[in-house]
Amino acid sequence: MGIFRYDLYKSPNVGIFAKSNDKLVLLPHGYAETKLKKITEILESEPLFVSIAGNRIIGPMVVLNNTGMILPSTASDDELIYLKSITGLNVAKLDSKYTAVGNLISANDNGAIVSPLFKNELDKQIGDVLGVEAHTMSVADFNQTGSIIVATNTGAAVHPKATEEEIKIISSVLKVEVEPLTINGGIPYLSSGIVWNSKSLIVGSLTTGPELIMLSRAFKM
């Protein structure tokens, strides 16, 4: 259990290419077997090779907790059926024109923070799939809540410009303590640089020492 610096496809933007919960880690088809062992050992999760809407960009396209998985409307029926059958999770496509659902919804097993772009119209579906209460809000004047909040069942991190009131609300919904921080040497779009679950974090190689300290504090690692 801990925080580990690593790159995927020679990129520090590790959260673009993978997504994890406490049991599995989603990776693109064709990811090198030689590098797979390191990731699965860190996250203590089983690998699952997938495509979402036919591409290998996984993180921004998926919302995932230990109960459910949300896919964009552009995901194929074959992808949906496969993920339902192999994961045993609640898996559903979100009926929305917005396809980067992972950038618009942040969730753990306690709650979900949902982008105002959905106009509260999909809160019930989101909550039902993930088995949590969904709460709509913007953070630091951004609507991309999934890209600027990363949450596990032990802690959460948020964009450094989030207000004290926003942090208080996020903490109440997700039922964990929340810390403002950056990743990869000052990047506030946290989910781009982290692959996470409640056991461990993989962060991009550009993540600095002070950022690692803040991550350790936020996620109790």
Secondary structure in CASP SS format (residue, H / E / C, confidence):
PFRMAT SS
TARGET T0000
AUTHOR 0000-0000-0000
METHOD secondary structure of the structure
MODEL  1
M C 1.00
G E 1.00
I E 1.00
F E 1.00
R E 1.00
Y C 1.00
D C 1.00
L E 1.00
Y C 1.00
K C 1.00
S E 1.00
P C 1.00
N C 1.00
V H 1.00
G H 1.00
I H 1.00
F C 1.00
A C 1.00
K E 1.00
S E 1.00
N C 1.00
D C 1.00
K C 1.00
L E 1.00
V E 1.00
L E 1.00
L E 1.00
P E 1.00
H C 1.00
G C 1.00
Y C 1.00
A C 1.00
E H 1.00
T H 1.00
K H 1.00
L H 1.00
K H 1.00
K H 1.00
I H 1.00
T H 1.00
E H 1.00
I H 1.00
L H 1.00
E C 1.00
S C 1.00
E E 1.00
P E 1.00
L E 1.00
F E 1.00
V E 1.00
S C 1.00
I E 1.00
A C 1.00
G C 1.00
N E 1.00
R C 1.00
I C 1.00
I C 1.00
G H 1.00
P H 1.00
M H 1.00
V C 1.00
V E 1.00
L E 1.00
N C 1.00
N C 1.00
T C 1.00
G E 1.00
M E 1.00
I E 1.00
L E 1.00
P C 1.00
S C 1.00
T C 1.00
A C 1.00
S C 1.00
D H 1.00
D H 1.00
E H 1.00
L H 1.00
I H 1.00
Y H 1.00
L H 1.00
K H 1.00
S H 1.00
I H 1.00
T H 1.00
G C 1.00
L C 1.00
N E 1.00
V E 1.00
A E 1.00
K E 1.00
L C 1.00
D C 1.00
S C 1.00
K C 1.00
Y C 1.00
T C 1.00
A C 1.00
V H 1.00
G H 1.00
N H 1.00
L C 1.00
I E 1.00
S E 1.00
A E 1.00
N C 1.00
D C 1.00
N C 1.00
G E 1.00
A E 1.00
I E 1.00
V E 1.00
S C 1.00
P H 1.00
L H 1.00
F H 1.00
K C 1.00
N C 1.00
E C 1.00
L C 1.00
D H 1.00
K H 1.00
Q H 1.00
I H 1.00
G H 1.00
D H 1.00
V H 1.00
L H 1.00
G C 1.00
V C 1.00
E E 1.00
A E 1.00
H E 1.00
T E 1.00
M C 1.00
S C 1.00
V E 1.00
A C 1.00
D C 1.00
F E 1.00
N C 1.00
Q C 1.00
T H 1.00
G H 1.00
S H 1.00
I H 1.00
I E 1.00
V E 1.00
A E 1.00
T C 1.00
N C 1.00
T C 1.00
G C 1.00
A E 1.00
A E 1.00
V E 1.00
H C 1.00
P C 1.00
K C 1.00
A C 1.00
T C 1.00
E H 1.00
E H 1.00
E H 1.00
I H 1.00
K H 1.00
I H 1.00
I H 1.00
S H 1.00
S H 1.00
V H 1.00
L H 1.00
K C 1.00
V C 1.00
E C 1.00
V E 1.00
E E 1.00
P E 1.00
L C 1.00
T C 1.00
I E 1.00
N C 1.00
G C 1.00
G C 1.00
I E 1.00
P C 1.00
Y C 1.00
L H 1.00
S H 1.00
S H 1.00
G H 1.00
I E 1.00
V E 1.00
W E 1.00
N C 1.00
S C 1.00
K C 1.00
S E 1.00
L E 1.00
I E 1.00
V E 1.00
G C 1.00
S C 1.00
L C 1.00
T C 1.00
T C 1.00
G H 1.00
P H 1.00
E H 1.00
L H 1.00
I H 1.00
M H 1.00
L H 1.00
S H 1.00
R H 1.00
A H 1.00
F H 1.00
K C 1.00
M C 1.00
END
